Each structure stands twice: as structure tokens, then as C-alpha cells.
């Protein structure tokens, strides 16, 4: 999987092997839901939209050179992170058509506000 290779080369030094945590936040492997006294804010338990994961990776990563990944690399990394959280199969296609269709487990976990 291309995303795994990118993660290992660009992200694992801070986020740990398979995103399980190191000097930076744990991205995968959480088990404590948000209703727990000690919730895990991993991608699979916390993030409400897969498109937000994509956008954050696109804008902010890698930490040493934000915004330098190609669109294909961002899709691959996003797919790997979703796979590491058990939300996507290893061979599932991830692109501009499939990404917004993925329903995240915490999609309804945030309270919307009317900012107008």
C-alpha cells in the first residue's frame, strides 16, 4: 500500500508505527470512546469527516514541509490512516469520488451551531 510507505517515511517518526503514538498524537488504535473519562481522540473515534483528514494532511503535512505532498500522496496517506483505524479496506479505492462517501463513526458526535 503506497500510503503505508509514505506514512513510514514521513509520519511514523512522530506518530509512531501504524499511527499508534510517539512524540505526536496517536492517530489510530484508540479504544476509549469520547464518552469515556479518558477518551481517545484518534481519527477513527474522533474525526467526524474523512474529508477533514484529507484536508488536514494536504495543508499541514509533512510537518517539515507542509503542502508539498501531491494530491495522489494525500489520498494515499488518508486511505492508509482510515485503513489503520479499521474504516477502509486495504485494497479500497480512495479518490475525490469515494472520499466524501465514507461515513465516519463520530459523524454525528459534534453539535452544530448557526454562525450567521
N, C-alpha and C positions, 0 to 999 in steps of 0.2 A: 504494500500500500504506500503510495507516494507521500501521503500525509504523515505516516509514521516516520519515514525517513526525514522529512522536513522537521517534524517535532523533535526527533532525537538530535538533529544537528543544530536547531535554532532555539529550542524551548526547554528541553529537558534539564539543562544546566541549572535553570532557576526553578522550574515547575516540577522537577523530579521525573523519574522513569514513569512512563504512561500517565503523566499528569497527576501523580499521587502526592505531590507536595515536596518542596525543598525550601530554599530561601524565599521563594514566592508562593503565592496561594496554590492550594490544591485545586486542580481543575476537574478531577474525576475520582471515582471511588468512594464518594460520600455515602453514608448510611443513615445519618440522623436527619429526619425531616425538619422543615422550618418551624414546625410546631414544638420541636424538642427544646429543652432548656439550653442545649449545646448544638444548635443546628449547623449542618454542613452547607456551605454556600458554593458547592460545586456546580458546574454547568448543568448537569442532569437534574439537580434538585432545586436550583435557584433561578436560573435564567428563564425568562418567560417566552422568548422567541429565538429561534435558530438564526434568524436574520441579524439579530443583535450580536450574536457570537461572531458571525461573518464580518459585520461592520467594525467591531472592536479589533479583531485580528487585522483587518485591512488598514485601519487608521493607526494603530498603536504598536504593531509588532513587525519585525522583532524589536526588542527594546533598544538595541544599539543602532538600529536604522529603520525607524518607523516609516511605514508607507512604501517600502521598497519591494514587497512581495508582488508577484504578478497575480492577476485575477485567478488563474489556474492554481497557483500555490495557495492562495487564500481559501479557495474551495476545497483543496486537498487537506489543508490543516483543519478547517472547520469540520469536514467529514470525519477526519481522524478523532477530533475531540468529541464529536457526537457518538462515534463508534465506541470510544473509550468509556463513555457514560452509558452504554447499552441502549442508545437511542437510534442507532443506524446500523445496518448490517455491514460487514467488512467489504462486501462487493457492491453495495448500493451506490447508485449514481448520485452525485451531488453537483448541481449546477443552478443557474438562475431560475430554472423552472421548478426544480424539486425542492430547493432550499425553503422557500416560503410555505410549502405544503406540510412540512414537518411540524407536528403538534408537540410542543414541549410539555412535560408533566406539570410544570408550575405556571402554565399559561394563564390560568385564572387566579393565581395567587397574589396578584397585586391589585390594589384598589385604584381605579381610575379617577382622575379629577377633571373638572371642566375648567380649563385655564383661560377661558375667554372673558 
